[in-house]
Amino acid sequence: MRIISGSARGRKLRTPPSHSSDIRPTTDRARESLFSILGSDIVGSTILDLCAGTGAFGCEALSRGAASVLFVDNARSALSLIDENIALIPGGRERAHIIRHDLRKGLDHPAFTAAVDVRFNIVFADPPYLTPLTAIILSSLDICPHLAENPLVIIEEQKRFQPPDNLKNLVKTDSRKYGDSSFTFYQST
């Protein structure tokens, strides 16, 4: 896995050992396609990277000019990889923060809320495929007080996943499939 574009283009990201099943990084090809869709919207954005794993999405965003990225994961092994990968991005440490948080507790949990002082323009979540965590994250984001006006929410899931079209505040605007993965895009109503 490599950073595809921007200030850290070509730098190789640290990944989990091949025998590890805890972290499933988004493929370079799928990430490149996603960033082609996002285009210049990344520049100056505040990003929330949930179930961050290796931090590849957030690191790519930092490399492409995101103002800041908050990486959230609950696995110690993921937090260590994220920290190492942030160091590869020029100015990454100044624009990135890492929080260990169990997303099953939601984004309105006091431990999370106390650590967040910005509103996010773009949210990317890559939970373990076909688990209840995806629904929990979507429900939590639907009422999350930490989102900017008209945020873009992107959920990566297994291609068989059937995302809801509408939540209370978020509406599905697009869906794309790449190999075994799918990206579902939501925006505010």
N, C-alpha and C positions, 0 to 999 in steps of 0.2 A: 504494500500500500504506500502510495506517495501523495504528496500535496500536488494538485493538478495545475494550479495557476496562482498568480500573485507573487508577493514578496518572498515566499518560501517555496516557490515552484520547484518540483523535482526532489525535494527532501523526502527521505524515506521515513515513514511513521513507524514507531514501535508497535508491535502487535502481540497478542497473547500467544503462548506456545501452541503449536498445531494440535496438541492433544486436549487443549482447554475447550470446554463447551459452555463456559460462563459468558463469553463475549463473542458476538457474531458481527464483525465489522461490515459496514456497507461497502460493497465492491467499488473499486475505482470507477468502473464504467457507469454504474448507477449514480454514484455521487457526481460524476461529470455531467451526466444528463440533468440531474436535479439543479446543479448550479447554472447550467445553460438556461433553464427555465427562469431561475431567480435573477439572472443577469446583474445589472447594476444596482438592484434593490438591496444588495448586501452592503454596499458602501455606506458607512455611517450608521448602520443598524445596530440595535441592541438585540442580541441573540440569546435564547434559552435553549440549551441542548440537553434534553432529558433522556435518561438511560444512555448516557453518553458513550459508554464502552471504551473505545480507544480515544475518543474525542475527535475522530476524523472529520465529522461535519463541522464542528466548531473551529477546529484548526484551519480547515479550508476557508471558512468564513473570515477568520482573523487574517489569513494570508491575502484574502481578496479585499480587505479594507473595512471589515466590521468595526464599529466603535468599541464594542465589548461583547464578551461571551461569558455566560454563566453555565458551567458544566455541572450536571447533577447525575450522580449514580450512587448506588448503595454498596457496591462491591469494592472492597479495599484494593483488589488487583486492578480494577478499572481505574480507580483514582490515581494509582501509581503510574499507569500507562498514560493517562491524560496529562499528568504533571510533566512527564518526560517529553511528551509530544508538544506541549505548549512551549517548552524551551527551544524547540526548533524554529519557531516563528519569530522573526524580528519584531521586538516590542510586544511579544505575546504575553509575557508575565505581567506587564503593566495593564493589559486590556482584558485579562482573563481571571476568573475566579472559579474555584471548585468547591462544591458542597456535597457532603455525604448525606443523603436523605432517602428514606424509604418512601417511594412514590405511592405505595399503597395507603399511606397516611394522608395523601392529598397535598395540594399546593396552598391550602389555607391553614395548614398545620403551623402552630406557633414557631417551631424550630425553623421552618422554611421562611415564613413571613419575616422573622427577625433578621434573617440574613440577606434579604432582598431590598434594595433601595432604588431600583430603576423599574421602568415599564418596558416590556419587550415588544419589538416590532415583528420579530420572526421567532417561531418556536418550532423546533424539530424534536420529535420523539421517536425512538427506535426501541420499543419494548420487546421482550422475548415474544417470538411469534405465537399467535393463536393462544394467548393466555388471557385471563381476566384483567390483567394489568392495563391492556390497551383501553378497555372501557372505563376503567378507573381514571386513567390519565385524561381521556377525552372529557369525561364528566367534570373533572377538576379544572381543566382548562376552560370549559364552558362558563364557569363562574369565577375564574381567576381574577383577582383585583390587580395583578401585576402585568396585565397586558396593555399595550398602548392602544390608542384608537385605531380600529380596523387592522388588527394584527393578522399576519399570515401564520397559520398553524399547519404543519406538515407531519403526518403520521406515516412511518414506514412499518409495513406489516407483510405477512406472507400473501402471495397473490390470490389465494382463495378467501382471504378475509373479506367479509361483507360490511363495509363501514356504514354507519348511519348517515342518511342524507342531511338531516337537520337535528340540531340540538336546540336548547333554549336560545342561545346567543350566537352559535356558530352554524354555518351552512356550508355543506360540501360544494366546492366550486370546480374541482377537477380531480381526476384519478389517472395515474400512469402506472404501467407495469414494466418491470425490467427484470428479466430472468425469473427467479422465484420470488422476487420482491414486488411490492406495490407501494406507491406514494399516494396518499390521499391529502388533498389540500382543502383547508377550511378558512373562511373569513367571517367577520362579524356580520350580523344581520343589520 
